[in-house]
């Protein structure tokens, strides 16, 4: 959907499932526009399609850091802690080299890999809780 309304007007509300689906595809959760990232770790300030400002207030993306931390901790649990428990329960003298490598991989790679998804998911969650209004904060507010 591209600018169907007057400039500055919020696009029509989408369903929560649709917003989350767009977020998982690294698109604008509000309009589905592409190109909201200029690199893997840099999200644009506004959607190039609907001009929605992603950071609605200072500190807005703190929630995305919490999402990223949760995903990382879950992977660390699955790739490091649970295998360690299973291996040591069956053989207390077993080597833990592969488990340590798996845990290190989860701890180092997951935050970088899931960074863009955590940001778009957080924008989608925020839009579900506080739908976009026709007047959103601007650089002048």
N, C-alpha and C positions, 0 to 999 in steps of 0.2 A: 504494500500500500504506500503510495507516495502522496505528498501534500494534497489531499483532497479538500481540505478546509481552508479557511483564511489563514494567512501567516500569523503565527503566534498562538493559534488555537490548538488545543490538545487533540490528538487523534482519538477516535472512538475507543472506548474501553474494550479490552480483549479478555477472554477467559483466563483464569489462573493457569490452567494447563497449557494454553497457547503461549502465554508469556514465559513460562518455564521452558517450554520447547524451544522457543526462540533464543532464550538465554543459553541453553545447552548447545546451540549451534553458533554461539558467539555473535549473535545479532542483537539489534536493539529490541529489548523486551516490549517496548511500547508499540513500535510500528513494524518491526521485522526487518528494518533497513540493515544493509551490509556496510562494512568498512568502518566499524566503530573502533577498531584497533589499528594503529599505525605501525605496530610491531607486536611481538609476542607479549611484551611487558608494558606497553604504553597504550592506554585507552584514551581516546579523544575526549575532550571536554563535553562535546555535544554530538548528537547523532547527525550524520551528514544528510539523512533523509528528512527527518521531522524536526530537527534542531532542538530536540529534548536535551536539557542539561542534566547529565548523569549525577553529578555531585550536588545534591539539593541543599546541603548545608555543610558547614565545616565539620570534618571528622566523619562524613557520611560513610566512607568505605571501611570503617572499623568492623562493621558486620561481615564484610567480605573476608577480612582477615580471620575472623572467628570461623567462618565456613571453611576456609583453606586449612586452618589448624585442625578442625574436626576431620576433614578428609585425610590429612596427613597422619593424624593419630590413628585413624581407623586402618590405614594401610600399614602403618608401623605395627599395629596389633596383629594384623593378618600375616604380614611377611616376616616379622621378627619375634614377637613375644609368644604367640600361640605355637609356632613351629618349635621354639625352644622348649616350651613346656612338654609338648608331645615327644620330642626326641629324648629329652632328659628323663621323662617318665618311663620310656621303653628301654633306654640304655643310658645309665648315669655316666658312663665313661665315653660317650660319643663326642666327637668333635663338633664344635658349633660354628666353624668357619663359614659354611654356606648361609647359615641363619644370620650371622653378623653382617655378611654382605647384603643379604636381602633387607635387613633392617636399616643399614646405612643407605641403601638405594632408596628406600621409602622415605627416610628422613631428609635426604638431600634433593632427590628428583621430584617428589610429589608436590612440594610447595611451588616449584617453578612450573611444572606441568599443568597444575590446576589453577594457577593464578588468574588467567583470563576468565575461566568458567566461574570461579568464585565471585568475581566482580559482576559479571552479567547476571548470575543467579541472585546476588544481593539486590541489584537494581530491580529485578523482577519481583522479589519478595517485598521490597519497599513499595513498588507500584501496586501490589495487591493490597497492602495495608493502607497506603495513602495514594489513591488514584491521582493521576496528573490532572491539574486544573488548567483552565484557559490562561491563568496568570501564574507562571512558574517563576522562581527566582531568576534574576538576570545578573549580569556582571555589574549592573548599576545599583542593585538592591543592597 
